[in-house]
Amino acid sequence: MTPIVLAPDYYLHNFRLLIDSVNRQYSDLLCDEEAAWIVTFQHLPEKAQMLCIRLLSRKGLFFRCDKLSYEEIGDISLAAEALHNVGFVESNKPDWPLEEVISLFTKPELLKLFPALAPCKSYRKPELIEELLIHAPALDEFKQDIIQICHQQHLDTFLLLFFGNRYQDLSQFVLSDLGLNQFESYTIDKESRLFSDRRQIQQWLELSSLSDHYWQAKENKDQAEIVALTEVIPSACQWPPLERRRQQLINHIARDLERFDMPEQALKLFRENLLPPSRERQVRILDKLQQFEAALELTLAIKQSPHNEDEAEVAERLEKKLSRTLKRTYQPVAKAVFNENHLTLANNGQRVELAVAAHYASLGWSVYYLENSLLCGLFGLAFWDIIFAPVPGAFLNPYQRSPRDMFHPEFYQQREVLINQRLTDISNNNWQAWTEIYRNKQGISNDWVNWSVLTEDIVLQATSAIPSTILCELFKRLLFDPRNNRSGLPDLIMFKAEQYQWVEVKGPGDKLQNNQIRWLKKFAELGCPASVDYVTWK
């Protein structure tokens, strides 16, 4: 395969695609400064546009001109001058933070520029910087032209509007250009946009800034700063995507307050949301505060209406503990019993899963080490058209592996009729497009389909051997909690004639995890052949 070579100005094309898309979808929501920035950028000379993008894409805001060298741009000073003329960069301002300027120079350079530092040449660079700050040198003493890129906040806004998140950036374009990612085709227009008013954009950016502040404080182990953040958490938002992010931040901060031995403050914060593990943490804090009746009451409420299976299992354990404390009758849940095999195999240095696979292959089984990839892949194929259905707010840019709500309750809620019909069709054997979808979509990114391991032959074997009624029930469990239930599936799937079997492999000292136990329980409930194989090496 001939490697793809990017054009020298590939990033200019991609950036234009970004701002054109943002302008097309959100022109009515851009502030005056953002709209004016786009117009100004579009009228810049091409080389100046390229330097602007290069600087916006780099870490930091300050740059030494002598260290900037881009072959496709050529004369950096000429491009920088064009940017300076329209206010996109500032040059050699004496009031810049001295720490930012010093950080642009190496230790040997600083020692050469400032002879007064000679007695400190054994210092590490941070110590050397502290010493130089005492001398407070003027900017011209550094003898280099320095520029600062302006309006970085505009790029942050444009990326948010384009991707609908804070973790994708301009590098996503490159992955697509190189052919490393292929994406499904879907409609992107004003009707499908995520944000419907400017306030939502502003609130998202403010919450993101607060979240960044929190994670920086956590990295610095700054307890006082984390506690102070409790005073600036915004009030509840009616818009679900933003409220979910707010509740996630609340859970992080409240959990830290617990660790800081501030249970009352943590309890107050946890009570501001229902997002797991909020209710579990409330119960544990109430237990610690010896408010056992209130703790049990909340536990029973969780048990009655859990947000997911993990919360339900936690409630069972908490109910047992609190019932013992309160000396109340508790009916324990019967311990799950699974089919077990105990194998003694030769240790030839390979993974234990592969050793077990080889053992069953010697008995005539076709064995595949797929873990979660089989069932998730079949789900992705069966619901492909529904996953990529044109739902408002689901698809914001051409680089999505799934809709924005894929792993939230809204995914099922907004497609309930389509999903239920597909489940019925699968259960009744009225949907058999497995290989057709596989061939038509092979290589296209989908959060559920791992093309590197899922072959057409495996799909055929699985859908021929596993009853459609069973597949339907397994898909229902995936749909109940897509984020958590897509993991924990057995290591191996194997086929022989019309038979199939899942096998979870455990090497010496390894134990079943909770998500694995849940799947094994589901298999037992449905009568699916599944076992746990415990291996001893000989």
Number of C-alpha atoms within 10 A of each C-alpha: 3 4 7 9 9 11 11 11 13 14 19 19 12 17 16 15 14 21 19 16 20 25 19 12 22 22 15 12 18 20 12 9 10 19 16 12 16 16 10 15 18 14 10 16 12 15 21 24 22 22 23 22 17 14 20 19 16 11 8 12 16 21 21 15 15 11 10 14 12 13 9 12 17 12 14 17 14 13 20 22 16 19 24 18 10 13 15 20 20 18 17 15 12 10 8 12 9 16 13 13 17 17 15 15 14 10 18 10 11 21 18 11 14 14 10 12 18 11 9 15 14 10 13 10 16 11 13 17 18 11 15 20 13 8 11 10 13 10 18 12 9 16 8 13 14 20 20 19 22 18 16 14 12 18 17 14 19 19 20 21 25 26 23 21 13 14 8 14 16 15 12 14 20 16 13 14 17 13 10 11 17 20 16 16 11 14 15 18 16 18 12 18 20 23 20 15 12 14 11 17 19 12 14 23 17 13 19 17 11 18 21 12 15 21 15 14 17 15 9 10 11 12 13 9 15 20 18 11 16 16 8 8 17 14 9 14 15 8 10 11 16 17 18 17 16 22 22 19 19 25 23 15 24 26 20 18 21 16 11 12 10 15 21 15 14 24 22 12 21 26 16 14 19 15 17 17 17 23 24 22 19 23 25 18 21 20 19 12 12 12 13 19 15 13 23 22 13 19 26 16 12 21 19 11 10 18 18 14 17 16 19 19 16 16 24 17 13 21 24 17 15 19 16 12 13 11 9 11 9 12 10 10 9 6 6 10 10 14 12 13 13 11 15 12 14 12 12 10 7 9 11 20 20 16 18 25 22 15 15 15 16 11 9 12 19 18 24 21 18 16 18 19 21 26 23 23 21 21 22 22 24 21 18 19 12 18 24 20 16 15 17 16 19 22 27 25 19 17 20 21 20 20 21 19 17 18 16 16 15 13 20 20 10 13 14 13 10 14 19 13 11 18 22 15 16 22 17 12 12 12 14 13 11 16 16 12 16 23 10 9 17 18 17 17 19 23 15 23 25 20 17 8 14 18 15 16 9 18 18 12 18 21 15 14 16 17 14 21 17 16 18 19 17 19 23 16 14 18 20 17 17 20 13 14 23 20 17 19 24 23 22 22 24 22 22 15 10 10 14 20 18 22 26 23 23 19 16 10 8 10 11 14 9 13 17 18 18 19 20 28 17 15 19 17 9 13 10 17 15 22 19 19 18 20 22 16 12 9
